[in-house]
């Protein structure tokens, strides 16, 4: 019998949807706190990098909120119907982040002010670097199994926040220890390029996949169990 790409059973779909809702709620809560702390510390230190990081947290909240809206529906068909709009919101969030980081990096390289040393900023970046990879990996696994491109795209947004945390941490430490104020904006330009790519992938609906399952003898049941993947939807790597 030929194997077909079918999604998880209805019971498993609901379990995965509940897991994604919990992960999204945790992501939103953490990022709200992080945004307030980063924006406050950035303002006190006149750090454009910290302020940009705080604004990234705001964008991450908007992305996670879009996924939360999608998965707030209890009916699987309604969640599927919301997938396209959710991907558009996530994509725009990526592009907005890329634009801000790029502009901020160019301004920093042009010598528009120098930031003071910020120990709170270093603590915030280090904490985010420790927390975000776990949230991203957990949501990405659930999204892949469920076949939800939006959940996978949002996990990439969270992963990008991890990269930004690493860049911010390196920049703050180098600025504090060696006075290398150019290190952070140069790395920021690379992050902006990654954000553009992820935004394009989300806009095109890439990033979902479903496990391969042998079909049953009941075509109607098989059709009901199909996950979120659609034609031309690239499987996650």
C-alpha positions in Angstrom: 0.0 0.0 0.0 1.4 3.4 -1.0 2.1 5.8 1.9 0.4 9.3 1.8 1.3 12.5 3.5 -1.4 12.7 6.2 -1.5 14.8 9.3 -2.0 13.6 12.9 -5.2 12.2 14.2 -7.9 14.6 15.4 -7.1 13.9 19.1 -3.4 14.5 18.5 -4.2 17.7 16.6 -6.0 19.0 19.6 -3.2 18.1 21.9 -0.7 19.9 19.6 -3.0 22.9 19.3 -3.2 23.2 23.1 0.6 22.9 23.3 1.0 25.7 20.8 -1.5 27.9 22.7 0.5 27.5 25.9 3.9 28.1 24.2 2.5 31.2 22.4 1.1 32.5 25.8 4.5 32.0 27.4 6.2 33.8 24.5 3.9 36.8 24.7 4.3 37.1 28.5 8.1 36.9 28.3 8.3 39.4 25.4 6.1 41.9 27.1 8.4 41.9 30.2 11.5 41.9 28.0 10.2 44.8 25.9 9.6 47.0 28.9 13.0 46.2 30.4 14.9 46.6 27.2 13.2 49.9 26.3 13.8 51.3 29.8 17.4 50.2 29.9 18.0 51.5 26.3 16.5 54.9 27.1 18.7 55.2 30.2 21.9 54.2 28.4 20.9 56.0 25.1 21.5 52.7 23.4 19.9 52.3 20.0 20.7 48.6 20.0 18.8 48.0 23.3 15.9 50.1 22.1 15.9 48.2 18.8 15.9 44.9 20.8 12.9 46.1 22.8 11.0 47.0 19.7 11.9 43.5 18.3 10.2 42.1 21.4 7.1 44.2 20.6 7.1 42.8 17.0 7.5 39.2 18.4 4.4 39.9 20.6 2.4 40.8 17.5 3.6 37.7 15.7 2.7 35.4 18.6 -0.6 37.2 19.1 -1.5 36.4 15.5 -0.8 32.7 16.1 -2.8 32.9 19.3 -5.7 34.3 17.4 -5.5 31.5 14.9 -5.3 28.7 17.5 -8.0 30.3 19.7 -10.5 28.6 17.4 -11.4 25.1 18.8 -12.5 23.9 15.4 -9.6 22.6 13.2 -11.2 23.9 10.0 -11.4 27.4 11.3 -7.8 27.3 12.3 -6.9 26.2 8.8 -9.0 29.1 7.3 -7.0 31.6 9.5 -3.6 30.2 8.5 -3.1 32.4 5.4 -3.9 35.7 7.2 -1.7 34.7 10.2 1.2 34.0 7.8 0.8 37.5 6.3 0.9 39.1 9.7 4.1 37.2 10.6 5.7 38.0 7.3 5.0 41.8 7.7 6.5 41.5 11.3 9.7 40.1 9.8 9.9 42.8 7.2 9.3 45.5 9.8 12.0 44.1 12.0 14.4 43.9 9.2 13.8 47.5 8.2 14.2 48.8 11.7 17.4 46.9 12.4 18.9 47.9 9.1 18.1 51.6 9.5 19.3 51.5 13.1 22.6 49.7 12.1 23.3 52.3 9.4 22.7 55.1 11.7 25.0 53.6 14.3 27.7 53.0 11.7 27.4 56.7 10.6 28.3 57.7 14.2 24.9 59.0 15.3 25.7 59.1 19.0 27.4 56.5 21.3 25.7 54.4 23.8 26.7 54.2 27.4 27.7 50.9 29.0 24.6 49.0 30.2 24.9 46.2 32.7 21.0 45.7 32.8 21.2 45.4 29.0 23.8 42.7 29.2 21.6 40.8 31.8 18.5 41.1 29.6 20.3 39.9 26.5 21.9 36.9 28.3 18.6 35.9 29.8 16.9 36.1 26.4 19.7 34.0 24.9 19.0 31.3 27.5 15.2 31.2 27.3 14.3 31.9 23.6 15.9 28.8 22.0 13.8 26.4 24.1 10.5 28.2 23.3 11.4 28.3 19.6 12.4 24.6 19.4 9.3 23.5 21.3 6.9 25.4 19.1 8.7 24.4 15.9 8.4 20.7 16.8 4.7 21.1 17.5 4.1 23.2 14.4 5.9 20.7 12.2 4.0 17.7 13.5 0.7 19.6 13.2 1.6 20.8 9.7 1.1 24.5 10.6 3.2 26.9 8.6 2.2 29.8 10.8 3.3 28.1 14.0 6.6 27.2 12.4 7.0 30.8 11.0 6.4 32.2 14.5 9.0 29.8 16.0 11.4 31.3 13.5 10.5 34.8 14.7 11.4 33.6 18.2 14.6 32.1 16.9 15.5 35.3 15.2 15.0 37.0 18.6 17.7 34.5 19.9 20.1 35.7 17.2 19.4 39.3 18.0 20.1 38.5 21.7 23.5 37.1 20.8 24.3 40.1 18.6 23.1 42.5 21.3 25.1 40.7 24.0 28.3 40.7 22.0 27.8 44.3 21.1 27.2 45.4 24.6 30.1 43.4 26.0 32.5 44.6 23.3 31.4 48.2 23.8 31.8 47.9 27.6 35.1 46.1 27.5 36.9 47.4 24.4 34.9 50.3 23.1 34.1 48.6 19.8 30.8 50.4 19.1 30.8 49.2 15.4 30.5 45.5 16.2 26.8 45.5 17.0 25.5 47.3 13.9 27.6 45.2 11.5 26.1 42.0 13.0 22.7 43.7 12.9 22.9 44.1 9.2 23.3 40.3 8.9 20.3 39.7 11.1 18.3 42.1 8.9 19.1 40.0 5.9 18.0 36.8 7.7 14.8 38.5 8.7 14.0 39.4 5.1 14.5 35.8 4.0 12.3 34.5 6.8 9.6 37.1 6.0 9.7 36.1 2.3 9.3 32.4 3.3 6.4 33.2 5.6 4.7 35.2 2.8 5.0 32.3 0.4 3.7 29.9 3.0 6.9 27.8 3.3 7.9 25.9 6.4 5.1 23.3 7.1 5.3 19.6 6.8 3.3 16.6 7.9 4.3 13.1 8.8 3.9 10.3 6.3 1.2 7.9 7.4 -0.2 4.8 5.7 -3.9 5.6 4.7 -6.8 3.6 6.1 -9.5 1.9 4.0 -11.8 4.8 4.8 -11.1 7.7 2.3 -13.4 10.1 4.3 -11.5 9.5 7.5 -8.1 10.0 5.7 -9.3 13.3 4.3 -10.5 14.5 7.7 -7.1 13.7 9.2 -5.0 15.7 6.6 -2.8 18.3 8.4 -2.1 21.9 7.5 0.2 21.3 4.5 -1.0 22.4 1.1 0.3 22.0 -2.5 3.8 23.6 -3.0 4.2 23.9 0.8 7.9 23.1 1.5 8.7 20.6 4.2 10.7 21.9 7.2 14.4 21.2 7.1 
